[in-house]
């Protein structure tokens, strides 16, 4: 009987541990801080264009599949006239009035420049402290030191910090799903279509909480169904 009691105690502790683990996992889930399907314009975004009247950013209609021919998306038409302090992407739209620490952002994206060559791209940005301090992932068609990498811009030209690299981003002319995550220890993961295995990873803690953005180095494309989960940081 004593053996059975100890077995019962052991099973009880195991169940308790599993319940606590599930509870901790649930507590750790990031809250939805922002979402945008662009059906109400782009007032929640701040483009990097110096002249709003000559912006490369606009809301347009696009067929995103499943019969959604009248769906509205955020479109970037190419290289803006923005001149960054250091060599880095030229067309960026930042989410207004929001800084996050740990986060997960998902979006549907479509590159609309099939002749873009090896640097055909779209980008996601995070951790922005200033126009010369932020991270970004460049979803380039082919990898080299300046494409299809995770970069840091730290008061100098962008620098590759990718740990696990990709051979390239498998762009087609259709829509794709992307996801970026950043954890407290500086681990960053960039996913493209396959949400179970990151296309690229990096780890860096130079910048903490910051602003989030979408864009491209100098290409064209569409964005839709943006959802940002994370930990909001007060201004």
Rosetta blueprint (number, residue, H / E / L):
1 X L
2 X H
3 X H
4 X H
5 X H
6 X H
7 X H
8 X H
9 X H
10 X H
11 X H
12 X H
13 X H
14 X H
15 X H
16 X H
17 X H
18 X H
19 X H
20 X H
21 X H
22 X H
23 X H
24 X H
25 X H
26 X H
27 X H
28 X L
29 X L
30 X L
31 X E
32 X E
33 X E
34 X E
35 X E
36 X E
37 X L
38 X L
39 X L
40 X L
41 X L
42 X L
43 X L
44 X L
45 X E
46 X E
47 X E
48 X L
49 X L
50 X L
51 X L
52 X H
53 X H
54 X H
55 X L
56 X L
57 X E
58 X E
59 X E
60 X E
61 X E
62 X L
63 X L
64 X L
65 X L
66 X L
67 X L
68 X L
69 X L
70 X L
71 X L
72 X E
73 X E
74 X E
75 X E
76 X E
77 X L
78 X L
79 X L
80 X L
81 X L
82 X L
83 X L
84 X L
85 X L
86 X L
87 X L
88 X L
89 X L
90 X L
91 X E
92 X E
93 X E
94 X E
95 X E
96 X L
97 X L
98 X L
99 X L
100 X E
101 X E
102 X E
103 X E
104 X E
105 X E
106 X E
107 X E
108 X E
109 X E
110 X E
111 X E
112 X L
113 X L
114 X L
115 X L
116 X L
117 X H
118 X H
119 X H
120 X L
121 X L
122 X L
123 X E
124 X E
125 X E
126 X E
127 X E
128 X E
129 X E
130 X E
131 X L
132 X L
133 X E
134 X E
135 X E
136 X E
137 X E
138 X E
139 X L
140 X L
141 X L
142 X L
143 X L
144 X E
145 X L
146 X L
147 X E
148 X L
149 X L
150 X E
151 X E
152 X E
153 X E
154 X E
155 X L
156 X L
157 X L
158 X L
159 X E
160 X E
161 X L
162 X E
163 X E
164 X E
165 X L
166 X L
167 X L
168 X L
169 X L
170 X L
171 X L
172 X L
173 X L
174 X L
175 X L
176 X E
177 X E
178 X E
179 X E
180 X E
181 X E
182 X E
183 X L
184 X L
185 X L
186 X L
187 X E
188 X E
189 X E
190 X E
191 X E
192 X E
193 X L
194 X L
195 X L
196 X L
197 X L
198 X L
199 X L
200 X E
201 X E
202 X E
203 X E
204 X L
205 X L
206 X L
207 X L
208 X L
209 X L
210 X E
211 X E
212 X E
213 X E
214 X E
215 X E
216 X E
217 X L
218 X L
219 X L
220 X L
221 X E
222 X E
223 X E
224 X E
225 X E
226 X E
227 X E
228 X E
229 X E
230 X E
231 X E
232 X E
233 X L
234 X L
235 X L
